């Protein structure tokens, strides 16, 4: 059961997030939301977040109030859990990071949830990679404005923007790959240091799983996008050089 205070806090956070997104996209000047005018990058991330939240919510709800949708999600998650729970996989690492006093049933629930989240994040990443290469993102949407879409990236600082964009992209991809292996141990430490924090409590469980899957996938998508922007800049430079050589 969820108490009234937790429900009110959740609604307040959701309202603040909705207000921020609305004001960010209505405003003409960027703040810190990246790829604001390079659809569907953010739409894909929001869709991935929505699918993960709904799936884990139905999975957690099925343990206390079984229903048809909960049963379908639970069966699918159980199948994925058996398939992805292999040595050195992020799912296996997540299960190993659970507290020592976790019951077998709770370990199976954590395994199934991790497998479901991981599969959804991989699907989102594959879809984005296909979009980048098959539909020429973001060139298909017109001119790409670096200032608007990368407001935190200063092109005037340091050397050439190409190696810096590629470096930042590779760093984001590497961090996104490593985080699913590192975050479970951080959750375990948090559960040991904070007495009121219980990983398997319904809301904590849902948002822990969301953070474990969504944050790394978002970082990988950001890295891929930044590398793609570097490719576009390099292509534009090559065309400009070729035109200058032809004119000369």
C-alpha positions in Angstrom: 0.0 0.0 0.0 1.1 3.6 -0.7 0.4 6.2 1.9 -1.2 9.5 1.1 2.0 11.6 1.6 3.9 9.5 -0.9 1.1 9.8 -3.4 1.0 13.6 -3.0 4.7 13.9 -3.5 4.6 11.8 -6.6 1.8 14.0 -8.1 3.7 17.2 -7.2 6.9 15.9 -8.8 5.0 14.9 -12.0 3.3 18.3 -12.2 6.7 20.1 -11.8 8.2 17.9 -14.5 5.3 18.6 -16.8 5.6 22.3 -16.2 9.3 22.3 -16.9 8.9 20.3 -20.2 6.1 22.7 -21.4 8.1 25.9 -20.6 11.3 24.4 -22.1 9.6 23.6 -25.5 7.6 26.8 -25.6 10.6 29.1 -24.9 12.8 30.3 -27.8 16.0 30.1 -25.8 17.5 26.8 -24.6 18.4 26.0 -20.9 19.9 22.6 -20.5 17.6 20.2 -22.4 19.6 18.7 -25.2 18.4 17.9 -28.7 15.3 19.9 -28.1 14.8 20.6 -31.9 16.1 17.3 -33.2 13.1 15.0 -33.1 12.4 12.3 -32.3 15.4 11.9 -29.9 13.7 13.1 -26.8 10.4 11.5 -27.8 12.1 8.2 -28.0 13.6 8.7 -24.6 10.2 9.6 -23.1 8.6 6.6 -24.8 11.3 4.4 -23.4 10.8 5.8 -19.9 7.0 5.4 -20.2 7.3 1.8 -21.2 9.7 0.9 -18.5 7.6 2.6 -15.8 4.4 1.0 -16.9 5.9 -2.4 -17.3 7.6 -2.4 -13.9 4.4 -1.0 -12.3 2.3 -3.8 -13.7 5.0 -6.4 -12.6 5.1 -5.0 -9.1 1.3 -4.7 -8.8 0.9 -8.3 -10.0 2.5 -9.5 -6.8 -0.2 -8.0 -4.6 -3.2 -7.6 -6.9 -3.0 -10.1 -9.8 -4.7 -9.1 -13.0 -4.7 -9.9 -16.7 -2.1 -7.3 -17.8 0.0 -8.0 -14.7 0.0 -11.7 -15.5 1.0 -11.1 -19.2 3.9 -8.7 -18.1 4.9 -11.2 -15.4 5.1 -14.1 -17.8 7.0 -12.1 -20.3 9.4 -10.8 -17.7 9.9 -14.3 -16.3 10.9 -15.6 -19.8 13.3 -12.8 -20.3 14.7 -13.3 -16.9 15.6 -16.9 -17.6 17.1 -15.9 -21.0 19.2 -13.0 -19.8 20.3 -14.3 -16.4 23.7 -15.5 -17.7 27.2 -15.0 -16.3 28.5 -11.5 -16.5 25.3 -10.1 -17.8 23.9 -6.9 -16.3 20.9 -8.9 -15.1 23.1 -11.4 -13.2 25.1 -8.5 -11.7 21.9 -6.8 -10.6 20.7 -9.9 -8.8 24.1 -10.4 -7.2 23.9 -6.8 -5.9 20.7 -7.5 -3.9 20.9 -7.5 -0.1 22.1 -10.8 1.4 18.8 -11.4 3.3 16.6 -11.2 0.1 14.3 -14.2 -0.3 14.3 -16.4 -3.3 10.9 -15.0 -4.5 12.2 -11.5 -4.2 15.4 -12.4 -6.1 13.3 -13.9 -8.9 11.2 -10.7 -9.0 14.3 -8.5 -9.2 15.7 -10.8 -11.9 12.6 -10.6 -14.0 12.3 -6.8 -13.6 15.9 -6.2 -14.5 15.6 -8.4 -17.6 12.4 -6.6 -18.7 13.9 -3.2 -18.2 17.1 -4.2 -19.9 15.3 -5.6 -22.9 13.1 -2.5 -23.3 16.2 -0.2 -23.1 18.0 -2.4 -25.7 15.0 -2.1 -28.0 15.0 1.7 -27.7 18.7 1.8 -28.4 18.4 -0.4 -31.5 15.5 1.7 -32.8 17.6 4.9 -32.3 20.6 3.4 -34.1 18.4 2.4 -37.0 16.9 5.9 -37.1 20.3 7.5 -37.2 21.7 5.3 -40.0 18.6 4.5 -42.1 16.8 7.9 -41.9 19.8 10.2 -41.7 19.0 11.7 -38.3 19.1 14.6 -37.7 19.8 15.9 -41.2 16.4 14.7 -42.3 14.8 17.3 -40.1 16.7 20.3 -41.7 19.6 22.3 -40.4 21.0 21.2 -37.0 21.5 24.1 -34.6 24.4 23.2 -32.2 23.6 26.0 -29.8 19.9 25.1 -29.4 20.4 21.3 -29.3 23.6 21.2 -27.3 23.3 24.1 -24.9 25.8 22.7 -22.5 28.5 22.2 -25.1 30.7 25.3 -25.7 32.2 25.1 -29.2 34.5 28.1 -28.5 36.3 26.4 -25.5 39.3 24.3 -26.2 40.4 23.1 -29.6 38.6 21.7 -32.5 35.0 20.7 -31.9 35.2 17.4 -33.7 37.5 15.6 -31.4 35.8 17.1 -28.4 32.4 16.0 -29.6 33.7 12.5 -30.3 35.4 12.3 -27.0 32.3 13.3 -25.1 30.3 10.9 -27.2 32.6 8.0 -26.4 32.7 8.9 -22.7 28.9 8.8 -22.6 28.7 5.5 -24.4 31.3 3.9 -22.1 29.6 5.3 -19.0 26.3 4.0 -20.2 27.7 0.5 -20.8 29.4 0.4 -17.3 26.6 1.9 -15.2 24.3 -1.2 -15.2 27.2 -3.1 -13.6 28.0 -0.4 -11.0 24.6 0.9 -10.0 23.4 -2.3 -8.2 26.2 -2.0 -5.7 25.4 1.6 -5.2 21.8 0.6 -4.4 23.0 -2.0 -2.0 25.2 0.5 -0.2 22.2 2.9 -0.1 20.0 0.3 1.4 22.6 -0.4 4.1 23.2 3.2 5.0 19.7 4.5 5.0 17.4 2.5 7.2 14.2 3.8 5.7 15.3 2.8 2.2 14.0 -0.6 1.0 14.8 -1.6 -2.5 11.8 -4.0 -2.7 9.2 -1.5 -1.4 6.8 -0.9 -4.3 7.7 2.7 -5.2 11.4 2.3 -4.4 11.4 -0.9 -6.5 9.8 0.7 -9.5 12.0 3.8 -9.6 15.2 1.9 -8.8 14.6 -0.3 -11.8 13.7 2.7 -13.9 16.9 4.5 -13.0 19.0 1.3 -13.5 17.7 0.9 -17.1 16.8 4.4 -18.3 19.9 6.4 -17.2 22.5 4.2 -18.9 20.4 3.9 -22.1 19.9 7.6 -22.2 23.7 8.2 -21.8 24.4 5.7 -24.7 21.8 7.5 -26.9 23.4 10.8 -26.0 26.8 9.5 -27.0 25.6 8.1 -30.3 23.9 11.4 -31.0 27.0 13.5 -30.3 29.1 11.2 -32.5 26.5 11.6 -35.2 26.7 15.4 -34.9 30.5 15.2 -35.2 30.0 13.2 -38.4 27.7 15.9 -39.8 30.2 18.6 -39.1 33.0 16.6 -40.7 30.9 16.0 -43.8 30.1 19.7 -44.1 33.7 20.5 -43.8 34.6 18.0 -46.5 32.0 19.5 -48.9 33.2 23.0 -48.2 36.8 22.0 -48.9 35.8 20.2 -52.1 33.9 23.3 -53.3 36.9 25.5 -52.5 39.2 23.1 -54.4 36.9 23.1 -57.4 36.5 26.8 -57.4 40.3 27.2 -57.2 
